[in-house]
């Protein structure tokens, strides 16, 4: 499959590279980069982070105060990907619904609800699980000094990244 993953967090991009090493994968780190590759390429799957820094493109003086702020750009990227002919699209966040209103909104669209069909694309939205990213070391427990008691890595010793395979499986299951 030809897959595009969009996420501004390095660990989540690394997690995607590991999860989809057997696929034709493009990984980008921003809204602007995502728009650029979606305009030039067709993908079978687009997986996007929900919250990313707002672009400064097309903003006037008043809008510039939002540039760089975390915004729910994943919604717009999902619609754009569907319009570009992508078959499966998922917007995923690891941000707790207690920490950002856009993440809390996804509770209305959790994995138990049917996906949307937009322009022929199956589109899903979810707060998703994290998984250990192999080859990394948790910065808190340093890879196991506090195994079992470390909150950031859940006792795995590795840094945590989005479970992209689970997100893809979830949206494909909804067809």
Order of alpha helices (4+ residues) and beta strands (2+ residues): beta-alpha-beta-alpha-beta-beta-beta-alpha-beta-alpha-beta-beta-beta-beta-alpha
